[in-house]
């Protein structure tokens, strides 16, 4: 059985035993100005609290509920904006790819390539991401069991990349609902360094008909419960005014509340690993 115990990102080791890393940012790039503003605020908060973070923003949201949903600026303009953030704030960057043809171009800017949950079994996409030799964050599909994530790890191993993070983001529970299985997360931890995507685990998929609803007020409840079992990191999307966000605002953490959430998660993380 292939087992990944740690991943090296620049000079930072990511594992279920080390202090948690935070993947934080915005769901989708709405504008260059907003992206840079959020990145700067997150950098200040994380430095002030001695926490390592990776800045996240999607250049394209290809798996939207509706044809009318906002998708972002696209790969060319999006990567240009992310490169500006990377250069200005000296932070690692993560974003998702949806097609194998995007991998090589995206890898010129990204430090971590993210595989969306619905695409986590797409072999050609996994192969293209692995061939970049970047760290890969694979979202667990809402319909996969924890044990089935081993198949994805074996694919990555076959394609010569073991710099893999596995990311829990909830499991389908009937219609328009997700649950987080903590016993399942404990099984995923045996396979690879594990991230909890707090934001998308709070989704109510299709809850608004043409878009997802969410339970952002419960981010701290979900996050601290997960921190207590010792994870490699947490994924949190923020927005200065979630009610006006162009995508998944109902699940996003208000930017002004991010530091409070971070401190709670850090406290439980330190306790679980002491």
N, C-alpha and C positions, 0 to 999 in steps of 0.2 A: 504494500500500500504506500502510495506517495504521500508524504507528510511534509508540509512546509512549516517550519517553526518560527522563521523570522524573515523579514524583507529589509533590504538596505536601500534607503532613499537618500542620496547624497551622503551626508555624514550622520544620518539619523537611522537608528535601528527601530523597526516597527515589529512588535510582537505582542502576544497576549500577556506577557510578563512585564514589559516595560511601561513607563508612563504613557497614558493614552495620547494619541495624536488627534487633532481636530481637523476634519475636512469641513470647511465653512465657506460660505459664499452665497451667491444668488442662484435661483433656479435657472434662469435664462438671461442672457445679456439683453437688457432693455435699451441701454445706451452706453456709450463709452464713458460719459461723465458719471453716471450712476455706478457703473462697474468700478471705476477707479475710486470713487468716494467710499463705497462699501469695503473695498479691499484695504484702503488706508485705515479705516476705523477698526476693522478686524485685526490688522497687523498691530495696531497700538494696544488693543485689548489683550491679545495673546502675548505680546512682549511684556506687558505690565504684569501679567500673571504667570510668566515663565512657562508658557505652553507653546509647543510646536504646532504649526498649522499649515495646511495646504489650501490654497484658494481655489474655489470651485465656481464655475459658471459654464453653462452650456451655450455653444455657438448655434446649435440647432436642436429643437425638440421635435423629432420626426414622428414620435408615437403619441400624438395628441388625440383627444377624444373626437374633436370636431374639425371639419375642413376650415372653419372660421377661427380656430385657435391660433394664437401668436406663436411663431416658431423660433424667432431670433434672427440675427443678421446673416446667418450662413457661415460656412467654413472660412472663406477668405477674409471677410471683414472681422469675423469673430476671433480668429486666431491673431489677427493684427492687434485687436484690443487686448487680448490676453497676453500677448508679448509685451505690450506697454505696461501692463500691471506687473508682469514678471520682472521687467527691467527696473521699474520705479521702486518697487517694494522688496525686491530680492526674496521672493517667496516661490515655493514650488506651485505648479499649476496642474489642475485636473479638469478634464472635460470628457464628455462621452462621444463616441463615434457610433455610427449606425450602419456604415457600409465598409467593406474591406478596402475600397479605393481611398478612403479617408485616412487610413492608419498612418501611412508614411508621411503625408503632409502634416497631419496633426502632431506627430512625434517630433517635428522640428521645433515645436513650442512647448508641448506638454511634457511634464515630468511623470505624470501618472495618466494612463489611458483607462477610461471607464467603459465597461460593457453594460448597457442598459439591461434591466431585468428581463424584459420580454425577448431579448436577443441573446441571452446567456447560453443557449444551446446551439447558436449558429456557428458551426464549425469553421466556415471560411472567415468569419469575422474574428473568432478567437485566434485562428492561424495568423491573420494579418497583424493583429495586435501583438501577438507573441514575437513575431519577426522583427518588431521595432526594438526589442530588448528593453523596453520600458517596464516600469512597475505597472501592473494591471489590477484594477479594482473591479471585480466581477460582482454585479448585483445578483442576488439569488432571485430567480423567477418566483413569482407569487404562487405558482402551481408546482414547484419542486419541493421535495422533501430534503431535509438536511443531508441525508445519506447520498442523494443523487448529485450533490455538489462534488462528490469525489470524481464523478465522470468528467466534470469540467477541469478539475485539477489534473487528471490524467491526460486530457487533451493538451493542456498547456505544457505538461511535461514532455509529451510526444513532440510538440513543436519547439522544444528547447528553451522554455522560459519557466522558471520557478519563482519569479518575483511576483507572487500572486497574493492579493488580499481578497477575502470573501466578505461580501456585504449583505447583511440581513436587512430586509425592508418590508417585512410582514408577509403573511400568507393569506390567500383567499379564504374567506369565511362566509359562505353563502353568497348573496348578491350585495354588491356595493359596500363591502366591509372587509377589513383586514384585521388579523390578530397577530401578535408576536408571541412565539413559542420559545420560552426561555430554556426549556429542556432541549429543544432543538438547537438553539444557539450553542449550548454546551457541547453538543455533538459536532457542530461546525468548527468550534474552537480546536477540536482534535485534528482537524484537517489542515487548517491554515490560520494565519492571523486574521481576526474577525473584527469587522467594523459594524456598528449599528447605525443604519440610516434612520435617525429619529424622525426626520421630517416626513419622509414618504411612508413610514410605518403608521403615521397619524392620518393618512388619507382615508377618505370614504370615496372609493373610485366611482365615477359617474354620479356622485351624490347630487350634483346640480344639473343633471340631465346631459348637458354638453360639455361639462367639466367636472373635475373632482371637488368634493367638499373636504373638510378636514377638521382636526381636533387639536389645533395648535396650543390651546390652553393646557393640554396634558403632556407637553413636551418634557417637563421636569419629572413628572411621575414615571413616564416610560424610560427616560434617560437614566435616572438614578437607580431604578430597578435593574437595568442592564449593567450599569457601572459596578454594582455590587458583586457581579460574578466575574469581573475582570476581563475587559476586552482590549483589543489593540487600539481602538479609537472610536470616534463618533462623527457622524455626518449630519450637519445642521445647515439648512438654508435659512437665510435671513433677508429681511427687506425693511427699509425705513417705514413704510406704510403698507403692510400686507394686504389691507383692504383694496389697495390700488395696484397691486402686483399684476403683471400680465400673465402669470402662470403660477398655479398652486399656492396662491396667497393664503388660502384657508389652512394650510398646514405649516406655513413658514413662521419662524420666530421673529418677532419685532426686533429690529436691530438694537434698540435701546434696552432690550431685555436680555440680550445675548450674554453679557458679562455675568449677570446673575446666574443664568443657566450653566455657563461654563464653570463657575466657581463651585456650584453644587456637584456637577459631574466630576470635577477634579477631586473634590473632597472624598466622594465615594470611591473613586478610582484608587486613590492613594490608600484608603482603608482596606480595600479588597486585595491590594498587592503588598501590604506591609507584612 
